[in-house]
Amino acid sequence: MTKGSAFVIGATGQIGRAAVRALAEDGWEVRAASRSGGGDADWSGGVQRVRLDREDDAALAAALGDGVDVLVDVVAYGQRHARQLTGLGDRIGSAVVISSGAVYEDDKGRSFDTQSEPDGAPRYPVPIVESLATVAPGDATYGTRKVALERELLESAVPSTLLRAGAIHGPHCRSPRELHFVKRALDARPMRILAYGGRSRFHPSHVSNIAELIRLAALKPGSRVLNAADPEALTVAEISAAVDEVLGVRSEIVPMDGAPEAMVGLTPWSGPHPIVYDMSAAERELGYRPVTGYVSSLPQTVEWLAAELKGRDWRTAFPPMARYGDLFDYAAEDAWLAARRT
């Protein structure tokens, strides 16, 4: 006897792969929808693969057929996608949708959207609870569009759980933050220059922990927002040391006082103030317990990353990362180190 039918949109992405696996292993009849119609070697044989362009409303309606008990959407973004789902509300028993921790703003209106402005880095309470204010809904930024998505779904008749994920990590990431340290270790770079003294914290969220939240929310439908993060929020210096440990190398942390200088000292976790998410609501409402921690999950991530980099330029392996500029300007790092010594 199954627990019901589940339909996953974005099934071959980083979160989608883990969500399909978790639901299938828990006894759901899962249809895994993606543009490619592909799958994952870790899925059970009972998973049905569906080729779908979610921007095609008619195709989504046809794929849902008579309906599903739970719809999981890991790629929904903005009011349009929310209305697409609510328009099919009579076919959806409940929904679990991925949002983002980027929705929050501090008591002075600062958020991820203001970070490039003078004194624009948000200073959130530690930890951040779900009741903290958010940016206004709209189409302007990633954060505003996620808020628009949340509000449209929460005001609908479809019971919807919105999961506000932190810094997502694990295999199959298109823009893996761990690349910053893994490539430096593989390139035998002896130093790790870290802005803000290496004390920055940006709470990570492993895909298996997010998948566990999806599994639990599917079993307990409701309209709610919940943070989705790991049991610990390491400093960037601790993350650097953990990656070194997995790869069997040793590097020296060189703390930089204050902000990075151009790309030197900058990491994907860098910021002047900590970003840490409170997980007590998920524990209370869903009975959530993390599946893994950052350090325990890291070997699998590093192994996957190293395999993706083998014999390839990092820009070829991870094209989305190239838009951030030269992330591995070792000449600039060496020049900064030389100036520091003199």
N, C-alpha and C positions, 0 to 999 in steps of 0.2 A: 504494500500500500504506500502510495507516494504522499508527500506533504502538500502537493498541489503543483500547479504549473507556474513556471517563471520564464520571463522573457528579458534578455539582457541586451541592451543597445550599447554598442562599442565593445563587443565581446573580445576582440583580439588586441585591445590596448592593454596597457600595463595593469590597470585596476580590473578591467573586464575579464582578463584571463583568470585572475585569482578569484573573482566573484563567481564565475561560472563553475570553477572547480569546487569552491566551498558549497555552493548550492546543490550541485550534483551529488557530492559526497554526503550531503545531509538528507538526501532522499527526494529532492525536487525533480520534476520533469522539466528540463531546461532547454529552451531554444536560444541559441547564441547568435545574435545578429551583428553583422559587420559589413563594411563596404566590400571586402574581399570574399566574404563567405567562408573564411578559413577557420582554423582551430588551433588547438594547443595539444601537444603530445601528452600533457598531464591530465587532460579531460577524460572522463569515463566514456565508454563506448555508447552510452545512452544519450549523450548530448546531441541535439539536432542543430546543425549549422544552417544559418540563413543568410543569404546575400541581400543586403539592404542599404539603400542610401536614405538615411533618416531625414534628409531635407525634402524627400518626396513624401508628402502627406498621404497620398493615395497608396503608395507602396507600404507605408507603415501600417495603415489601416488594414490592408489586405493581409499583411504578415501576422497581425494580431488575431485575425479571424474572429471567432466568437468571443474571444477575450482570454485573459490570463488572471491568475490569482495575485501575482505580484510582478510589476514591471520594474526592472533595475536600469537606470539610465546613468551611465558614467561619463557621458559627453554632452549632456544638456547644458545650454549656455544662453541665457537671456530670456526675455519675455516670449519671443516667438516659439521657442521650444517648449516652454511651459504651457502655452496655449495649445500647442499641437497635442500635448498629452492630455490636457483637461478636455479638449474637444473629443477625445476618445474615452472619456471618463466612465462611460457606461460599460466599457470592456475591460477596465482595469480595477481589480479588487483593491490594490494598494500600490504605492510607488516608493522606491528608495532611490534617491537622486544625489549625485555628488555635487557638493558646493565647495566652498573654499574658506580658509581662515582669512583670506584677503578682504573679506567683507567688513571687518571690524574697524572702528575708528576710536581714537582716544578722547579724553574729555576736552581737548582743544580742537577737535575736528581733524586731527592728523590720521593718516592711514597709509597703506601701501601706495596709494595714488599720489601722496604728497612728498614722498621720500627724496625726490630730486630738488625740492625747494629748500631755501635756507631755514634751518630749524624745522624741517618738515618730517623728520623721522618720527614715527608714532612712539609714544611712551605708554605702552599698555600696562594695565595691572598684571601682576604675576601671582597666580595664573589667570588667563582670560576665561571668563565664564560666558555661556551662550547669551545671557541677558545684556551683555555689553552692547552699546549702541553700534549701529552699522552705518556705512555710507548710504547716501540716498540711492534709490533704484534709478536706473537709466541705461542708456546705450553707450556712454562715453568710455568706460574702462572695463577691464576684466571684473573688478570688484563690484562696480555698479550693476553690471549685467547679471552677476551671480545673485545679487540682492533682488533684482527684478524677477529672476527665476524663482527664488525662494518665496517671495510674497505672493506671486500668482498661484503657486501650487498650494501654499498654506491656506489661502483664502478659497480654494476650490473644494468641491465635494469629494475629491480623491484623497484618502488618507495618505499623507506623504511625509516620509522621513528625509530630511536634508542633512547630509553629512559634511561638515566643514573641515576639510582635510588640511593638514599642515604641509610640511615639505616632504612630498611623496618620494619614497625610495623603494628600491627592489629591482629585480631583473625586468627587462623589456621597456625601460624608460627611454623616451626619445630625447630627453634632456637631463641626463643623470648628473646630479650635483657631485657625486663621488668621483666623477671624472677628474675633477680638479686635483685631487690627491693621488688617485690611482695612476694617472699618466706621469705625474712628477716622480712617483716611486719607481715606475717602470723605466723612466728616463734617468734614473740614478741622480736626481737633483738632491743635494745634501741639505738644503735649507727649505723651511716653510715660513714665508713671510706672512704674518697675519695681522691685519688691521685691528684696531681696538684692543690690542694686547692679547688677541686670541681668545677673548672672553665672550664673544658673540654667541647667542643661542637662538636658533630658529628651529622650533620643535618639529622633528621628523615624524612621518607617518608611513609605516611599512605597509605594502599592499596587502599582506596577509591579515594585518590588523583591521584594515578597512574592509576586507572581505568578510571578516568575522562580524563586524558591525552590520554589514549588509545582510548576512545570514540571520542574525538575531532580529533585525528590524523586519525582515520578511515574515518571521514567526509571530511578531507582535505589531500588527499594523497600527498606525497612529499618525497624527499630524504634529511634527516636532522638528526642532533643529538640534543637532548634537555635534560636538567637536569630535574629530577623528584623529588621534595622535598616539604615538608610542608611549610606553610607560615612563620613559626618561627623555630629557631634553639636554643632550650633551653640549658642552662648549665646542667651538670650532677647533680649538687646540686638542680636545679629547677625541674628536672625530679624526683629525689628522693622525694622532697616535694609534687609533684603532685600525685605520687603513694600513699603516706601516706594519702593525703587528700581523695582520692577515698576510701581507706580502713578504714578511720576513726581512724587512729593512729597518734602518734606524736613521731618522733625520733630526735636525736641530730646529726647534721652534724659534723664530726670530720675531719677537713681538714689536709691532709698530704702534707707536702712540697715536691714538686718534684715527681719523679716517684714512682710507687707502689713497695713494697717490697715483691717479689714473687707474691702471689695472694692477699695479703693484700693491700687494697686500689684500686685494679684493678676493673674496671667495663667495660661493653661492649662499653661504649662511651669514655673511658679514652684515653687521648693523650695530649701531651704538647702544641700542636698548634690547633687552631680551624679549622674545616672542615665545610664550609658553602657554599651552592650552590646558584647561582643566577638563578632566575626563570623568568627574564624579557623576555627572548627569547620565552618561551612557551606562555607567555601572549601576546606577540606581534604577533607571527606566528599563534597561534591557538585560541586566545581569551580565554586562560585558566584562570579560577578562581578556587581557592582551594575549595574543598567540605567540608573539616573539618580542624581543627588545632590539634596540639598534645594534648593539655589539654582536649579539648572537645571530642576527640575520645577515651581518656584513659579509662573511665568507662567500655566501652564494652570490651576492651582488657583485663583489669584486671579481669572482671567477667569471661571471658572465661579461662584465665590463672588459676584462683583460682579453677574453676570447674575441669580443667585438673589435678591439683595437689591433689585434694581431695582424701585422702586415698591411695595415691601413692607416691613412692619415685620419686624425681625429675628426676633421671636418667631413670626411666621407662616411665615417662610422656614425656620426651624430650631426647631421646637417643643421638641425635647429639651433645647435649651440654656436654655430659660426656667426649668427646674427649679433652676438654679444661682443664681437671683435676678436683680437688675438688673445686668447685666454692663457697662452703659454709663451709669453714674450720673455724668454729667459735672459735675453740681453738687457732688457730694462730692469729685471730683478738684479742681475749682476752689477749693473751700474748703481743701483740704489744701495746695494750692500757695500760696494767700494766707497761710495760717498759717506756712508755711515761709519766705516772704519777710519776715514780720514778726518 
